[in-house]
Amino acid sequence: MLEAVDLSLKVEKAAYRKTFQGLLEKLLILQFDCKEAKIPVVVVFEGWDASGKGTTISKLIERLDPRGYKVHCTYEPNVEEALRPFLWRFWTKLPEKGRMAIFDRSWYGRVLVERMEELVPKRVWRTAYEEINQFERQITADGTVLLKFFLHISKKEQKKRLKAFEEDKYLKWKVKKEDWENHERYREWTTLYEEMFEKTSTTEAPWIIIESDDGRHGRIKVMETTIAAIEDRLRQAK
């Protein structure tokens, strides 16, 4: 799937400025519409290191009412979370009806980093695919708008961004030894991502690949896709 993605797609700066402000305003209106209709929204961001997840999230929420959403950055489970089923900590972060939850990385860590780094046995991450599908079926059946974005960049673009971060005194903290190690394992990660798409891109919760070599194109596609999905759910609710 990823090999077929066209990473040459671009949006010029002037067109981006003209388009993006309108999308921000439309999403703000839809936020209030979801609140009134009691429709929860969950937006998941996965993708390569340096693919722009943080920047995209900050742009997505730029005009939103901060009382109506929460951003969750996913790290390794704490002691209490590790004692429970792995999806428990995500169940507890699902938004109440009419609110939005945004996940900067998510429950897919079980079949990605935990698998790659051999933090869990093979039988555990293999079982997780169906556990995740059941989880997503349950929340979408309950009326949640679920969007799963994968931000895709080329290996060349990833190297360029990591080097740029390292040379910026305000951004060099973002680059760790593990980021370069993952960069060298680009092909291995591609294999894991492809299997994840194959096993968890469902009718209820399909994966949406965001071409992100050009950040402006990626951010506009995320906004347009989010808006379209919410509008569709609001029409169904009438």
N, C-alpha and C positions, 0 to 999 in steps of 0.2 A: 504493500500500500504506500509506504513512505517514498519508495523509489519513483512512484508515478506522480508525486506531488510537484507542482510547478512552483519552484521557489523564486522564479524571476518576476513574479507579480509585484508591481509597485504602485504607489499612489504618490503623486507629486505634492509638495508641501502646501501650495496654494489650494489645491483641491481638498487636501486633508483638513485644513483649517476651516474651509467653507462647509464641508460635510459634517465634521465631527461635532461642532457646537450644536447643530440641529439634532444630532443623535442623542447628545447629553440631555437636551431639554425634553426630548420625547421619552427617554428612559425615566426621567424624573416624574413625568405625568403618569407613566405606567406603574411606577412604584406606588403612587397614591391609589391608582385603580386597583392594584393587587391588594392593598390594605383594605379597601372598601369591600372587595369581593372575597376577602379572606383566603387568598391564594398564596401558598408559600413557594419561594423560589430558591433553588440550590444551584450554584454555579461552581463547577470543579475545574481547576487548572492543573494540568500535568504538562510535562514537556522537558526538553533538554535544559541542562544548565546553561544560563546566559541567554535563554530564548525570549526573555522579556515578560515572564509571568508577573513579577512584582510591578513593573511599569504598567502593564495592561490592567491589572487590578486597580491600581491607583487612578487610572484614567476612567475605568468603568464606574467607580464610585464618586468621581469628582463632583458631580452635581446632586448626588442623592442625599436625601434626608438621613443624617447619621443615626437617627433614632430607629430607622427601619431596616438596618442591615448590620451584619457583623462579619468581619473577616477572620478566618481561622488559619493560622500557619501551622502546618502539621510537622511535628518533630517525633522523635522516638517516644514510645509510651512511657509514662512515669510508673512508679511502683504500683500504684493502685490500678492503673489501666492494664498493666501487664498481667494482673491476676484475674482479669475478666476476658470474655470472648473479644477478639480483636476489633469487631465492629461496634462494641459497646460505646467506646469513646466518641464515635461518630454519631451514633444514635442520639447521644446526649447533646450534640451540637446542632441538630436539625432545627430549623427555625419554626417558630410558632406560626400559625396561619396568618397570612398577610405580611410576613416579613421575609427577608432575604438572608441567606448564608452563603458566603464565598469561601472556598477552600483553596488555599495556596498549597498544593499537593494534598493528598487525600488518602482514602482507604486503599488506593491502588499501590501504596507502598509495600503491602504484603506480597504482591506478585512482581514488584520491581526491585527496589533497593534491598528488601529483606531476602528476596530470592538471589539477586546478584551477589550479595555479600555473604550468602549462606548463613543468615541469622536465624532461619527457621528450616526444619527438615523439608524434604521434597514433598512428602505427603501433605504437609500443612499448606504450602503455597498452591499446590494443585487443587486442594479442596476449596481454597479461597475463591477461585473463579466462580463457582456456583453460589457460594455464600454471598458474594458481591452481587451477582445477578438477582438473587432472591431479595436482597436488601433494596436494590434499585426498583425492582418490580413492586415491592410493598409501598415505597414512598410515592412512586408515580401513580399507582392505583388509588392512593389516598388524595390525589389531586395536586401533588407537587410538580412544579416545572423544574425538570432536571436537565442541566446543560453540562456536557463533559467536553471541555476544550483541550486539545493537545497542540501545544505550540511547537512547530517544527522548524528547525534551521539546519543548514548544511554543516558538515564538519569544518569546512573552511571558514564559514561565518562564525561558528562557535569559537574557533581559535582566535580569530580577529577580535571578538568581543572580550574574551578572557584576557588577552594581552592589553587591550585598551583599559580594562578595569585595573589591571596591575599597575599601569602607568599613571593612573589618576589617584592622587592622594586621598580623595574623598570616597573612592570606590574600591580601592585595593583590598579592603577588608572582606569584600564579597568573594574573593578568590582564595580557595584553599587547595592544599595538596591533592585532596580527593577530586577536585574539579578537573585537574589536569589528568589524573589517573582515569577518570571517567571519559575524558576526551579521547584518550588513547584506546579506550574500549568502545569506541563509537559503534563499530559493527556489532559487537556483542549486545549493546543496549538496543540497537535496531531490531535484533532478533527478539528480544524480550517485548519490545513495544508492539511488534507485529503480532505476536501471540496474544498479547493483551487485547488488541483490537479484534482479533478473530474470535476470542472467547467471550468478550464482554460488550461488544457493540451490538446492541439488541434493538428491536423495534421500539421498545419503551424508552431506551436510553442509549442512543447511538453516539459513537465518538465523532467529534467534529474536528477535523484537522485544520489548523490555522497556519497558513503559509507566512512565516515570520522572519524570513531573511530581511524583508522590508517591514520595519516595525509599524509604520503608518498603515500599510495594507492590513497587517494582522489586527491592529486595534479596531479598525473600521469593521472588519469582518466579524470580530467578536461582538461589537455593539449591534450591528445589524442582525446577526443571528439571535442574540438575546432578545432584542425587541420583537422580532418576528415570532419567536416561541411564546413570549408572554402575550402578545396580541392574539395568537391562536388559542391559547388557554382561556383568555378572557371571553373570546367569542363562544367557546364551548360552554362557559359558565352561564351564559345568558339564557 
